Amino acid sequence: MCQVTQRNTPYCFLDAQGQNLVPLPADISLDWLRAAYRHMVLIRALDKKVVALQRTGQMRTYPSCLGQEAVGVGIGLALQENDIFVPYYRDQATLYLRGVTLTQIMQVWGGDERGHLFSGHAQRDLPLCIPIATQMTHAAGVAVALKSRAEPHAALVTCGDGATSKGDFSEALNLAGLWQLPLVSVINNNQWAISVPLTMQTAAATLAQKAVAAGMEGVRVDGNDVVAVYHAVDLALKKARSGKGPTLIEAVSYRLTDHTTADDATRYRDLKQVNDAWEREPIKRLQTWLHEQDAWDPAQETGLLEEVRAQVDAAVAAYLALPPQAPDEFLQYMFASMTTPLSAQQQYQHTRFAVDGSKTQPQGAQ
């Protein structure tokens, strides 16, 4: 694994043509690879459907993860149940693997905070963070709690390349390195911070090198190789759980679509660059490898696509059938318990609005 922070070439097991560069890790089986492939195909299908929902007015602004599925799946497969995941807004795949349903993911992007009522492995995870990089310091705080309680678990936080230019990022890494916190920080370097390319964000040769100033290990992997992402994250989490300190991982991927559905990347991005990136995307890469190993065939592919389509369609139907969220519910999640000022605001809403979930207009409005 790339453990030298100055190394510029991202480490990978499977190259862009789906060929082995080095032997796969001993814990990676054909069943594991087929499962990873299924997860990535499902998330891409979800992503396409949610964009369509937004375009037809049935969804709010949505950040696509097209082309970055290997990052989320690799992380999700490496996390253990009692680890704590601190996500950012392009983590659909990891959330799903943590037990968050497809319907809940749509709820969040539909503006319904009930989607953040996680259960299963995600019960202790934090909600999605929309402000850039603020989740980094939250994760450092979680890691402090884990260390002070002597819990043998780790916190993992994700961010985009744009977040590495924020002070929150540097502050969190500095604390993690100084106190040797059980924290793994993964940068999804998709090359773009909205319309700002990586070359205009930093003079550093790599983002993994930012680990040097914090006194921690920096690792650079090919974010389009799900095996490389999983392997790097798995080793970093094991190190963190055993009390050996934090790791910064840069997963080099590419954002194959707009920043969000409110963006138009054709205004600032060269089409040739995007087309070249499609040649390195993660799903085709793994599919090619599986085919060449006689571990996947057209019949399995057809069956998977039908299964995925049905799963996504069922999740969409469930999302569209949800009753609206009561207008005063957002007040209930501001603090652990209701404060006096919030209670007054809630009482005002109860008298001014119907809050039974079926009406949202002021009482008496026509």
N, C-alpha and C positions, 0 to 999 in steps of 0.2 A: 504494500500500500504506500501511497505517496506521503511519507512522513517528513519530508524535507520541505520547509515552507518556501524556499527559493525556487523550487521546481515549477516550471511554467506549464508543462504538458500535463493535462489532467490524466489521472490513472484510470484505466478501464480494463475489464476482462473481455468484453465483447466490443469490437470496433464497429464503425458505422455500417460496414457491410455484413455485420452479424457473424464475424469470424472470431475465434478464440485468439487472443494475443498471448495469454498466459493461462495455465490450468485454473479451472474454477475452484473456489474454496471448497473444502471437504464437506461443509454442511449444506451445500447447494445441490439439490437433487433435481431430477426431471420433474417430479411432482411439484416441487417448490417453484420451478421456472414456469410450469404451466399455470400454476395458481397466480403468480405475479402477472403473467400475460393476461389472464382473465380479468384481474383487478384493473389493469390499465385500460383494457378495452371497455369495461363497464364505465369507468370514470370519463373516458372520452365520449361515450354515448350520452352520459348524463350532461356533460358540458355542452354538447351540440344541442340537446333538447332545451336546456335552460336558456341558451342564447336565443333560440327560436321563441321561447315563452316571452322573453324580454322584448323581442322585436314585435310581438303581437300584443303588447301592453299587459301581459299577465305576470310580469316579474319586474323588479326594480333593477337598477344598475348592477351588472354582474361582471366579476373579473374571471375571465377564462383561464384555464390551466392547460390549454392545448399545447402539446409538445413538452410538457413538464411532468407528465404522469409518472415517470420513473423516479423522480425525486420524492413525490408524495408516497408512492407505493413502497419504495425502499425504506423510507423512514418508518412507515406504518408497520411493516413486517419486522423491523428491528426492535421497536418499543415493546416493553413488557407491561403487563396489566397494571402494576403499581407505580410505574414511571408516570411522570406528569408532563403532559404535552401543552405547550404554549404556542398556539398557531398564529399565523398571519392570514391574510385574506385569500391566498391561492393554495390552500391546503385541503381541498376537497377529498383527495385520495386518502390522506392520512386520517382525516376525520372519519371517513367511512370505515377504514380498517380498525379504528378505535371503537366502533360500535354506533356511531352516529348514523342515522338512517338517511337515505337519499331524500326522503320527504323533509326531514329536519334541515338538511343543507339548503333545500329550496325555500323553506320557511325563513331562514336567516336572510337570504337575499331577496325575499319578498317583503322584508320589513317586519316580520313577525318574530319577536324576541323569544317566543316559546320554543323556537328551534334551538336555542342555546341551553335548554333543559336536558343536558346530556345524561346518559345512563351507561351502564356497562363499564368497559375499560375507561371511558371518557369521563366518568363521574367526577374525578378530581381535576380534570383538565380545565384550562381557562377558556373563556369564549374567544371567538375570532376578534383579532385586533385590526381595526381599520387605520387609525393614525400610524404614520410611518415610524417604526423603531421603538415605540413606547413599550411594546411587549418584551423588549430585551431586558429592561430593568425589572419588569414584573417577574420574568423568569429567574433573574438573579436572586430576587427576594424569595422565590419558591425554593431555589437551591440552598439558600441560607437556612430556611426552615428545615429542609431535609437533613442538612449536615448537623444542625443544632439538636435535632431529635435523634440523631444517629440512625436514621432510616437507610436501609441498604438499597435505595432507589436513586434514580437520576431524573433531572428535569431536562427537557429538550425544547428548544425554541427555534423557530424558523423566521426568516426575513428575506426580503429581496435585495438585490445589489444596491438599490437606491438607499436602503436603510443604513448601509455601511458608511454613508456620508453624514449621518446624524450623530449628535453628541450622545444620545441614549445608547447607541451601539458601543461606542468607545468606553463609556462609563460602566456598562454592564460587563464588558470583557475585562476591564481593569480590575473590577471587584472580584470577578471569578478567578482571575489569575492570582491576585494577591491573597485571597482566602482559600484558594484551591477548592473551589466549589464543585459539586457534582453536576455540572452543567455542560450540555452539548449544544452548541450553536451552529445551525445549518443555514448557510446562505444559498438561496436559490438564485444563482447568477444567470438570469435569463437575458442579460446584455442590455436591458432597457429599463430606465426609471421613468415611466411614461414616455416622453419623447426625447429624453436625455440618454445618449449612449454611454456605455461604461467608460469609454476613452475621455469623456468630458466630466467624469465623476471623480476620478482618482489618478494620480501619477504612479501609483504602485503597479508593479508588473502583474501581481495577482492579488485577489482579495484575501486569500489564505495567509498572505504575508502579514496581514494586520494582527495576526496572533502573536507575532514576535514582540511587539511593544507591551502586550498584556502578559507575557511570560508563560504562554501555553503552547501546546502543539497545534500546528496548522496543517490541514490536509486538503488536497485538491483532487477532486474526482470528476469523471465524466458523468454529468447529470443525466445523460441519455442512456446510460447503462445501469439498469436496475440492480444488477449484481454488485457493481462497484459502489453504488449508493448504499445498498444494504450492508455490505461488508464494512465500509468505513464507519457507518453509524453504529453498527453492532459492536465493533471494537471500541469505539469511543464511549458508548453507553456502559459496556463492561468495565472499562477503566474508571468511569465516573462512579459507578455503583460500588466499586472496591476501594474507594477513597483515594484514587490516584490523580484526581484533578480534572480540569475542564479540557475541552477540545473545540477548536473552530474548524468547521468543514465547509469548503466552497464547492458546491455542486454546479458545474458549468452546463447550463442548458440553453434553451432559446425560446423566446416568446413568439409562437407562430401566428399569433393573431393580435388584435388590438389590446391595449392595456386593460380597458374595460369596454363594456358596450356603449359607453359614453365617449369613446375615443375613436379616431380614424387614423390608423398608423400609416396609411398610404401617403399622408401629407408630409411625413418626415423620414420614411424608411425606404431603402432601395429594394425593389422587388427581387432583384437577383440575389441579394443577401438572404431574403426569406426563402426563396426557392432552394438555395444551397443548404439552408438549415433543414429543410424538409428531407434532404438526403441523409441527415444524421438523426432523425427523430426516433424515439425509443421503441415504439410499438412494432414498426416494421423491422427494426433491428433484431428484436427478440423473436419475432415470428420467423424471420429468415433462419436464425440459428436453430429453432425448434424443427422447422421443416428439414433442414440439412441433417439433423440428428434422427430423422424419422420419428420424431416425438409429437408431431402435429400434422394434420392432413386437412384437405378441403372440407370433408364432411364434418370434422370437429369444428372448423371455422364457421361453417354454416349454422351448426347447432348452437355455437356460442353466441353468434349475432342474433339469432332468434330469441335465445334465453335473455340476453342483455336488453333487447328491445322490449320484451314483455316486462322485465323488472323495472325498467325506467318508466314505461307507460303506466304501470301500476302505481309507482311513486308519484308521478305527475297527477294522476287521478285523485290520489289521496290528498295531495297538496291543494288542488283546486277545490276539493270538497270541504276543506277545513272551515269551521265557522270563524268569523273575524275576531281578532283579539280585542278585548275590552279596552276602551280608550284610556282608562286610568291604570292599566297594568304596568306601564313603564315606570310609574312612581314606586312600585313595589320592589324594584330591583336596584334602587339607588344605593341603599345601605342594607346591612344585615337585618335591621329592624326599623320600623317606620318612625321617623322623627316628627316632632310637633309641627314644623313648617310644612312638611310633606303631607301630614294628616289633614292640615287645613286646605291644602291644594286638592287633596283627594275628595274632601267633603264638598268643595266648590264644584268639582267635576260631577259629583253625584247629584247635586242640585241643578246644575246647568245642563248636563248631558244625561241621556239614557245610557247606562253602562251594563246592560244585560247581554251584550255581545251581538244583539241583532239590530240595534239602532246606534247611530253615531252623530246624528244631528242634534243641535240644541233643542231642548223641549220647547214646543210651540212653533218650531220652524216649519215652513211649508215646503 
